Amino acid sequence: MLDGRATYDSTFLLTECADQVLKQALESIAWETRSIQLYGRTIAIPRLSAWFSESDSSYTYSGTTHVAKPMPTFVCDLKNLIELATNCSFNSVLVNLYRDGSDSVSWHADNEFELGPNITIASLSVGAVRDLRFKHRQVKEEQFSLQVEHGSLLMMYPPTQENWLHELPKRRQVTQPRVNYSFRKILR
């Protein structure tokens, strides 16, 4: 990866464990619907989300502020497992529910001020397989797509967020839900 570093483990969680993590998320997380202002119109964000933190840290992106809720036990267990496997530390997680292929996230980088200058993101996915696309900010021909599988862990290390954008595009043929746990460290 030009100007970045990432690792991908397609089988980070065993299938039975990934099934349980998906079930717990769908049954126990209080999902929120968010909206953004775009060209003077209020538009619903095409996914549901929840923000958990070990501190009272809020998180703002796309003009929307998420107020922290305490991490559920199963989410803390996932965080601890990822920290043990990667030797990285995290104190917060943005959890997104993509109900089916009509839910998506557009091109972005996880580079908000609260994350500081050296951003490491641990992205754990359970549920439907989706393609996650990447493109370099300056070198337009540098692009690739990754099939993000059930139970997989994508680690994005510095300086990936500075130099790359990523998106999860709409896919009409996807009929099952996908939950993504995006662990990060808030620096305040």
GUVEXTOR-763425 format. One record per residue (C-alpha): x, y, z; residue number from 1; residue in three letters. Coordinates in nm, 3 decimals. Layout:
<node><X>X</X><Y>Y</Y><Z>Z</Z><num>NUM</num><residu>ALA</residu></node>
...
REM end
This chain:
<node><X>0.000</X><Y>0.000</Y><Z>0.000</Z><num>1</num><residu>MET</residu></node>
<node><X>0.158</X><Y>0.325</Y><Z>-0.116</Z><num>2</num><residu>LEU</residu></node>
<node><X>0.187</X><Y>0.582</Y><Z>0.167</Z><num>3</num><residu>ASP</residu></node>
<node><X>0.005</X><Y>0.363</Y><Z>0.417</Z><num>4</num><residu>GLY</residu></node>
<node><X>0.006</X><Y>0.036</Y><Z>0.604</Z><num>5</num><residu>ARG</residu></node>
<node><X>-0.276</X><Y>-0.210</Y><Z>0.661</Z><num>6</num><residu>ALA</residu></node>
<node><X>-0.319</X><Y>-0.576</Y><Z>0.750</Z><num>7</num><residu>THR</residu></node>
<node><X>-0.621</X><Y>-0.798</Y><Z>0.691</Z><num>8</num><residu>TYR</residu></node>
<node><X>-0.712</X><Y>-1.121</Y><Z>0.871</Z><num>9</num><residu>ASP</residu></node>
<node><X>-1.015</X><Y>-1.282</Y><Z>0.704</Z><num>10</num><residu>SER</residu></node>
<node><X>-1.061</X><Y>-1.532</Y><Z>0.988</Z><num>11</num><residu>THR</residu></node>
<node><X>-0.988</X><Y>-1.325</Y><Z>1.300</Z><num>12</num><residu>PHE</residu></node>
<node><X>-1.302</X><Y>-1.464</Y><Z>1.467</Z><num>13</num><residu>LEU</residu></node>
<node><X>-1.414</X><Y>-1.822</Y><Z>1.425</Z><num>14</num><residu>LEU</residu></node>
<node><X>-1.750</X><Y>-1.848</Y><Z>1.246</Z><num>15</num><residu>THR</residu></node>
<node><X>-1.942</X><Y>-1.947</Y><Z>1.562</Z><num>16</num><residu>GLU</residu></node>
<node><X>-1.795</X><Y>-1.652</Y><Z>1.753</Z><num>17</num><residu>CYS</residu></node>
<node><X>-1.863</X><Y>-1.409</Y><Z>1.465</Z><num>18</num><residu>ALA</residu></node>
<node><X>-2.224</X><Y>-1.537</Y><Z>1.451</Z><num>19</num><residu>ASP</residu></node>
<node><X>-2.262</X><Y>-1.467</Y><Z>1.824</Z><num>20</num><residu>GLN</residu></node>
<node><X>-2.109</X><Y>-1.117</Y><Z>1.795</Z><num>21</num><residu>VAL</residu></node>
<node><X>-2.350</X><Y>-1.034</Y><Z>1.512</Z><num>22</num><residu>LEU</residu></node>
<node><X>-2.648</X><Y>-1.166</Y><Z>1.710</Z><num>23</num><residu>LYS</residu></node>
<node><X>-2.549</X><Y>-0.969</Y><Z>2.022</Z><num>24</num><residu>GLN</residu></node>
<node><X>-2.515</X><Y>-0.648</Y><Z>1.821</Z><num>25</num><residu>ALA</residu></node>
<node><X>-2.850</X><Y>-0.688</Y><Z>1.648</Z><num>26</num><residu>LEU</residu></node>
<node><X>-3.031</X><Y>-0.775</Y><Z>1.970</Z><num>27</num><residu>GLU</residu></node>
<node><X>-2.867</X><Y>-0.552</Y><Z>2.232</Z><num>28</num><residu>SER</residu></node>
<node><X>-2.730</X><Y>-0.231</Y><Z>2.079</Z><num>29</num><residu>ILE</residu></node>
<node><X>-2.961</X><Y>0.072</Y><Z>2.085</Z><num>30</num><residu>ALA</residu></node>
<node><X>-2.903</X><Y>0.184</Y><Z>1.726</Z><num>31</num><residu>TRP</residu></node>
<node><X>-2.938</X><Y>0.550</Y><Z>1.633</Z><num>32</num><residu>GLU</residu></node>
<node><X>-3.049</X><Y>0.703</Y><Z>1.305</Z><num>33</num><residu>THR</residu></node>
<node><X>-2.842</X><Y>1.010</Y><Z>1.221</Z><num>34</num><residu>ARG</residu></node>
<node><X>-2.891</X><Y>1.291</Y><Z>0.969</Z><num>35</num><residu>SER</residu></node>
<node><X>-2.660</X><Y>1.539</Y><Z>0.802</Z><num>36</num><residu>ILE</residu></node>
<node><X>-2.715</X><Y>1.875</Y><Z>0.639</Z><num>37</num><residu>GLN</residu></node>
<node><X>-2.625</X><Y>1.869</Y><Z>0.271</Z><num>38</num><residu>LEU</residu></node>
<node><X>-2.691</X><Y>2.166</Y><Z>0.043</Z><num>39</num><residu>TYR</residu></node>
<node><X>-2.952</X><Y>2.300</Y><Z>0.284</Z><num>40</num><residu>GLY</residu></node>
<node><X>-3.139</X><Y>1.969</Y><Z>0.309</Z><num>41</num><residu>ARG</residu></node>
<node><X>-3.153</X><Y>1.722</Y><Z>0.598</Z><num>42</num><residu>THR</residu></node>
<node><X>-3.060</X><Y>1.375</Y><Z>0.475</Z><num>43</num><residu>ILE</residu></node>
<node><X>-3.071</X><Y>1.050</Y><Z>0.675</Z><num>44</num><residu>ALA</residu></node>
<node><X>-2.733</X><Y>0.876</Y><Z>0.691</Z><num>45</num><residu>ILE</residu></node>
<node><X>-2.778</X><Y>0.537</Y><Z>0.514</Z><num>46</num><residu>PRO</residu></node>
<node><X>-2.679</X><Y>0.320</Y><Z>0.812</Z><num>47</num><residu>ARG</residu></node>
<node><X>-2.746</X><Y>0.299</Y><Z>1.185</Z><num>48</num><residu>LEU</residu></node>
<node><X>-2.478</X><Y>0.367</Y><Z>1.443</Z><num>49</num><residu>SER</residu></node>
<node><X>-2.376</X><Y>0.360</Y><Z>1.810</Z><num>50</num><residu>ALA</residu></node>
<node><X>-2.079</X><Y>0.522</Y><Z>1.986</Z><num>51</num><residu>TRP</residu></node>
<node><X>-1.920</X><Y>0.363</Y><Z>2.293</Z><num>52</num><residu>PHE</residu></node>
<node><X>-1.625</X><Y>0.491</Y><Z>2.494</Z><num>53</num><residu>SER</residu></node>
<node><X>-1.440</X><Y>0.406</Y><Z>2.813</Z><num>54</num><residu>GLU</residu></node>
<node><X>-1.444</X><Y>0.778</Y><Z>2.892</Z><num>55</num><residu>SER</residu></node>
<node><X>-1.707</X><Y>1.045</Y><Z>2.837</Z><num>56</num><residu>ASP</residu></node>
<node><X>-1.554</X><Y>1.137</Y><Z>2.502</Z><num>57</num><residu>SER</residu></node>
<node><X>-1.794</X><Y>1.251</Y><Z>2.235</Z><num>58</num><residu>SER</residu></node>
<node><X>-1.705</X><Y>1.202</Y><Z>1.870</Z><num>59</num><residu>TYR</residu></node>
<node><X>-1.794</X><Y>1.438</Y><Z>1.585</Z><num>60</num><residu>THR</residu></node>
<node><X>-1.782</X><Y>1.364</Y><Z>1.213</Z><num>61</num><residu>TYR</residu></node>
<node><X>-1.984</X><Y>1.494</Y><Z>0.918</Z><num>62</num><residu>SER</residu></node>
<node><X>-2.130</X><Y>1.760</Y><Z>1.146</Z><num>63</num><residu>GLY</residu></node>
<node><X>-2.286</X><Y>1.497</Y><Z>1.375</Z><num>64</num><residu>THR</residu></node>
<node><X>-2.181</X><Y>1.455</Y><Z>1.738</Z><num>65</num><residu>THR</residu></node>
<node><X>-2.207</X><Y>1.115</Y><Z>1.904</Z><num>66</num><residu>HIS</residu></node>
<node><X>-2.233</X><Y>1.125</Y><Z>2.284</Z><num>67</num><residu>VAL</residu></node>
<node><X>-2.051</X><Y>0.834</Y><Z>2.446</Z><num>68</num><residu>ALA</residu></node>
<node><X>-2.233</X><Y>0.546</Y><Z>2.606</Z><num>69</num><residu>LYS</residu></node>
<node><X>-2.056</X><Y>0.285</Y><Z>2.823</Z><num>70</num><residu>PRO</residu></node>
<node><X>-1.922</X><Y>-0.013</Y><Z>2.629</Z><num>71</num><residu>MET</residu></node>
<node><X>-2.133</X><Y>-0.326</Y><Z>2.663</Z><num>72</num><residu>PRO</residu></node>
<node><X>-1.944</X><Y>-0.622</Y><Z>2.808</Z><num>73</num><residu>THR</residu></node>
<node><X>-1.927</X><Y>-0.812</Y><Z>2.478</Z><num>74</num><residu>PHE</residu></node>
<node><X>-1.783</X><Y>-0.502</Y><Z>2.304</Z><num>75</num><residu>VAL</residu></node>
<node><X>-1.519</X><Y>-0.467</Y><Z>2.581</Z><num>76</num><residu>CYS</residu></node>
<node><X>-1.434</X><Y>-0.834</Y><Z>2.527</Z><num>77</num><residu>ASP</residu></node>
<node><X>-1.387</X><Y>-0.770</Y><Z>2.153</Z><num>78</num><residu>LEU</residu></node>
<node><X>-1.169</X><Y>-0.466</Y><Z>2.226</Z><num>79</num><residu>LYS</residu></node>
<node><X>-0.952</X><Y>-0.667</Y><Z>2.466</Z><num>80</num><residu>ASN</residu></node>
<node><X>-0.915</X><Y>-0.951</Y><Z>2.214</Z><num>81</num><residu>LEU</residu></node>
<node><X>-0.810</X><Y>-0.708</Y><Z>1.938</Z><num>82</num><residu>ILE</residu></node>
<node><X>-0.568</X><Y>-0.526</Y><Z>2.170</Z><num>83</num><residu>GLU</residu></node>
<node><X>-0.407</X><Y>-0.856</Y><Z>2.269</Z><num>84</num><residu>LEU</residu></node>
<node><X>-0.373</X><Y>-0.969</Y><Z>1.906</Z><num>85</num><residu>ALA</residu></node>
<node><X>-0.243</X><Y>-0.637</Y><Z>1.769</Z><num>86</num><residu>THR</residu></node>
<node><X>-0.050</X><Y>-0.483</Y><Z>2.060</Z><num>87</num><residu>ASN</residu></node>
<node><X>-0.250</X><Y>-0.160</Y><Z>2.004</Z><num>88</num><residu>CYS</residu></node>
<node><X>-0.476</X><Y>0.014</Y><Z>2.256</Z><num>89</num><residu>SER</residu></node>
<node><X>-0.822</X><Y>0.158</Y><Z>2.199</Z><num>90</num><residu>PHE</residu></node>
<node><X>-1.069</X><Y>0.342</Y><Z>2.422</Z><num>91</num><residu>ASN</residu></node>
<node><X>-1.368</X><Y>0.393</Y><Z>2.191</Z><num>92</num><residu>SER</residu></node>
<node><X>-1.564</X><Y>0.226</Y><Z>1.915</Z><num>93</num><residu>VAL</residu></node>
<node><X>-1.803</X><Y>0.344</Y><Z>1.645</Z><num>94</num><residu>LEU</residu></node>
<node><X>-2.038</X><Y>0.059</Y><Z>1.558</Z><num>95</num><residu>VAL</residu></node>
<node><X>-2.226</X><Y>0.079</Y><Z>1.229</Z><num>96</num><residu>ASN</residu></node>
<node><X>-2.515</X><Y>-0.140</Y><Z>1.119</Z><num>97</num><residu>LEU</residu></node>
<node><X>-2.558</X><Y>-0.178</Y><Z>0.744</Z><num>98</num><residu>TYR</residu></node>
<node><X>-2.905</X><Y>-0.334</Y><Z>0.735</Z><num>99</num><residu>ARG</residu></node>
<node><X>-2.860</X><Y>-0.457</Y><Z>0.377</Z><num>100</num><residu>ASP</residu></node>
<node><X>-2.690</X><Y>-0.350</Y><Z>0.054</Z><num>101</num><residu>GLY</residu></node>
<node><X>-2.886</X><Y>-0.025</Y><Z>0.035</Z><num>102</num><residu>SER</residu></node>
<node><X>-2.692</X><Y>0.103</Y><Z>0.338</Z><num>103</num><residu>ASP</residu></node>
<node><X>-2.347</X><Y>0.246</Y><Z>0.271</Z><num>104</num><residu>SER</residu></node>
<node><X>-2.077</X><Y>0.494</Y><Z>0.364</Z><num>105</num><residu>VAL</residu></node>
<node><X>-1.926</X><Y>0.731</Y><Z>0.108</Z><num>106</num><residu>SER</residu></node>
<node><X>-1.559</X><Y>0.815</Y><Z>0.049</Z><num>107</num><residu>TRP</residu></node>
<node><X>-1.394</X><Y>0.932</Y><Z>0.371</Z><num>108</num><residu>HIS</residu></node>
<node><X>-1.092</X><Y>0.904</Y><Z>0.597</Z><num>109</num><residu>ALA</residu></node>
<node><X>-1.111</X><Y>0.851</Y><Z>0.972</Z><num>110</num><residu>ASP</residu></node>
<node><X>-0.898</X><Y>1.155</Y><Z>1.047</Z><num>111</num><residu>ASN</residu></node>
<node><X>-1.100</X><Y>1.366</Y><Z>1.290</Z><num>112</num><residu>GLU</residu></node>
<node><X>-0.918</X><Y>1.597</Y><Z>1.530</Z><num>113</num><residu>PHE</residu></node>
<node><X>-1.007</X><Y>1.383</Y><Z>1.835</Z><num>114</num><residu>GLU</residu></node>
<node><X>-0.801</X><Y>1.094</Y><Z>1.693</Z><num>115</num><residu>LEU</residu></node>
<node><X>-0.473</X><Y>1.286</Y><Z>1.696</Z><num>116</num><residu>GLY</residu></node>
<node><X>-0.193</X><Y>1.273</Y><Z>1.436</Z><num>117</num><residu>PRO</residu></node>
<node><X>-0.106</X><Y>0.899</Y><Z>1.437</Z><num>118</num><residu>ASN</residu></node>
<node><X>-0.430</X><Y>0.717</Y><Z>1.379</Z><num>119</num><residu>ILE</residu></node>
<node><X>-0.469</X><Y>0.341</Y><Z>1.410</Z><num>120</num><residu>THR</residu></node>
<node><X>-0.812</X><Y>0.193</Y><Z>1.333</Z><num>121</num><residu>ILE</residu></node>
<node><X>-0.916</X><Y>-0.167</Y><Z>1.406</Z><num>122</num><residu>ALA</residu></node>
<node><X>-1.214</X><Y>-0.255</Y><Z>1.188</Z><num>123</num><residu>SER</residu></node>
<node><X>-1.392</X><Y>-0.579</Y><Z>1.285</Z><num>124</num><residu>LEU</residu></node>
<node><X>-1.672</X><Y>-0.692</Y><Z>1.053</Z><num>125</num><residu>SER</residu></node>
<node><X>-1.944</X><Y>-0.950</Y><Z>1.108</Z><num>126</num><residu>VAL</residu></node>
<node><X>-2.235</X><Y>-1.039</Y><Z>0.886</Z><num>127</num><residu>GLY</residu></node>
<node><X>-2.274</X><Y>-0.999</Y><Z>0.511</Z><num>128</num><residu>ALA</residu></node>
<node><X>-1.962</X><Y>-0.991</Y><Z>0.295</Z><num>129</num><residu>VAL</residu></node>
<node><X>-1.920</X><Y>-0.643</Y><Z>0.147</Z><num>130</num><residu>ARG</residu></node>
<node><X>-1.656</X><Y>-0.480</Y><Z>-0.070</Z><num>131</num><residu>ASP</residu></node>
<node><X>-1.457</X><Y>-0.202</Y><Z>0.091</Z><num>132</num><residu>LEU</residu></node>
<node><X>-1.295</X><Y>0.023</Y><Z>-0.168</Z><num>133</num><residu>ARG</residu></node>
<node><X>-0.981</X><Y>0.233</Y><Z>-0.126</Z><num>134</num><residu>PHE</residu></node>
<node><X>-0.832</X><Y>0.515</Y><Z>-0.328</Z><num>135</num><residu>LYS</residu></node>
<node><X>-0.520</X><Y>0.722</Y><Z>-0.278</Z><num>136</num><residu>HIS</residu></node>
<node><X>-0.580</X><Y>1.095</Y><Z>-0.223</Z><num>137</num><residu>ARG</residu></node>
<node><X>-0.309</X><Y>1.213</Y><Z>-0.468</Z><num>138</num><residu>GLN</residu></node>
<node><X>-0.221</X><Y>0.919</Y><Z>-0.693</Z><num>139</num><residu>VAL</residu></node>
<node><X>-0.553</X><Y>0.858</Y><Z>-0.868</Z><num>140</num><residu>LYS</residu></node>
<node><X>-0.451</X><Y>0.528</Y><Z>-1.030</Z><num>141</num><residu>GLU</residu></node>
<node><X>-0.379</X><Y>0.379</Y><Z>-0.684</Z><num>142</num><residu>GLU</residu></node>
<node><X>-0.708</X><Y>0.205</Y><Z>-0.601</Z><num>143</num><residu>GLN</residu></node>
<node><X>-0.817</X><Y>-0.137</Y><Z>-0.479</Z><num>144</num><residu>PHE</residu></node>
<node><X>-1.111</X><Y>-0.324</Y><Z>-0.334</Z><num>145</num><residu>SER</residu></node>
<node><X>-1.119</X><Y>-0.570</Y><Z>-0.045</Z><num>146</num><residu>LEU</residu></node>
<node><X>-1.392</X><Y>-0.827</Y><Z>0.021</Z><num>147</num><residu>GLN</residu></node>
<node><X>-1.456</X><Y>-0.778</Y><Z>0.395</Z><num>148</num><residu>VAL</residu></node>
<node><X>-1.564</X><Y>-1.114</Y><Z>0.531</Z><num>149</num><residu>GLU</residu></node>
<node><X>-1.766</X><Y>-1.235</Y><Z>0.831</Z><num>150</num><residu>HIS</residu></node>
<node><X>-1.534</X><Y>-1.234</Y><Z>1.135</Z><num>151</num><residu>GLY</residu></node>
<node><X>-1.254</X><Y>-1.039</Y><Z>0.963</Z><num>152</num><residu>SER</residu></node>
<node><X>-1.023</X><Y>-0.776</Y><Z>1.111</Z><num>153</num><residu>LEU</residu></node>
<node><X>-0.875</X><Y>-0.494</Y><Z>0.904</Z><num>154</num><residu>LEU</residu></node>
<node><X>-0.602</X><Y>-0.292</Y><Z>1.078</Z><num>155</num><residu>MET</residu></node>
<node><X>-0.520</X><Y>0.049</Y><Z>0.929</Z><num>156</num><residu>MET</residu></node>
<node><X>-0.201</X><Y>0.203</Y><Z>1.067</Z><num>157</num><residu>TYR</residu></node>
<node><X>-0.047</X><Y>0.550</Y><Z>1.021</Z><num>158</num><residu>PRO</residu></node>
<node><X>-0.024</X><Y>0.718</Y><Z>0.775</Z><num>159</num><residu>PRO</residu></node>
<node><X>-0.313</X><Y>0.540</Y><Z>0.598</Z><num>160</num><residu>THR</residu></node>
<node><X>-0.583</X><Y>0.788</Y><Z>0.707</Z><num>161</num><residu>GLN</residu></node>
<node><X>-0.369</X><Y>1.081</Y><Z>0.585</Z><num>162</num><residu>GLU</residu></node>
<node><X>-0.320</X><Y>0.940</Y><Z>0.236</Z><num>163</num><residu>ASN</residu></node>
<node><X>-0.615</X><Y>0.711</Y><Z>0.157</Z><num>164</num><residu>TRP</residu></node>
<node><X>-0.994</X><Y>0.733</Y><Z>0.141</Z><num>165</num><residu>LEU</residu></node>
<node><X>-1.227</X><Y>0.435</Y><Z>0.176</Z><num>166</num><residu>HIS</residu></node>
<node><X>-1.595</X><Y>0.362</Y><Z>0.114</Z><num>167</num><residu>GLU</residu></node>
<node><X>-1.851</X><Y>0.086</Y><Z>0.147</Z><num>168</num><residu>LEU</residu></node>
<node><X>-2.068</X><Y>0.127</Y><Z>-0.165</Z><num>169</num><residu>PRO</residu></node>
<node><X>-2.431</X><Y>0.028</Y><Z>-0.205</Z><num>170</num><residu>LYS</residu></node>
<node><X>-2.483</X><Y>-0.327</Y><Z>-0.333</Z><num>171</num><residu>ARG</residu></node>
<node><X>-2.842</X><Y>-0.415</Y><Z>-0.421</Z><num>172</num><residu>ARG</residu></node>
<node><X>-2.775</X><Y>-0.789</Y><Z>-0.424</Z><num>173</num><residu>GLN</residu></node>
<node><X>-2.679</X><Y>-0.788</Y><Z>-0.052</Z><num>174</num><residu>VAL</residu></node>
<node><X>-2.985</X><Y>-0.877</Y><Z>0.156</Z><num>175</num><residu>THR</residu></node>
<node><X>-2.827</X><Y>-0.957</Y><Z>0.494</Z><num>176</num><residu>GLN</residu></node>
<node><X>-2.700</X><Y>-0.718</Y><Z>0.764</Z><num>177</num><residu>PRO</residu></node>
<node><X>-2.337</X><Y>-0.631</Y><Z>0.831</Z><num>178</num><residu>ARG</residu></node>
<node><X>-2.206</X><Y>-0.483</Y><Z>1.157</Z><num>179</num><residu>VAL</residu></node>
<node><X>-1.872</X><Y>-0.306</Y><Z>1.167</Z><num>180</num><residu>ASN</residu></node>
<node><X>-1.688</X><Y>-0.226</Y><Z>1.491</Z><num>181</num><residu>TYR</residu></node>
<node><X>-1.438</X><Y>0.052</Y><Z>1.424</Z><num>182</num><residu>SER</residu></node>
<node><X>-1.212</X><Y>0.070</Y><Z>1.729</Z><num>183</num><residu>PHE</residu></node>
<node><X>-1.006</X><Y>0.384</Y><Z>1.778</Z><num>184</num><residu>ARG</residu></node>
<node><X>-0.833</X><Y>0.590</Y><Z>2.044</Z><num>185</num><residu>LYS</residu></node>
<node><X>-0.974</X><Y>0.931</Y><Z>2.136</Z><num>186</num><residu>ILE</residu></node>
<node><X>-0.705</X><Y>1.163</Y><Z>2.269</Z><num>187</num><residu>LEU</residu></node>
<node><X>-0.894</X><Y>1.380</Y><Z>2.515</Z><num>188</num><residu>ARG</residu></node>
REM end
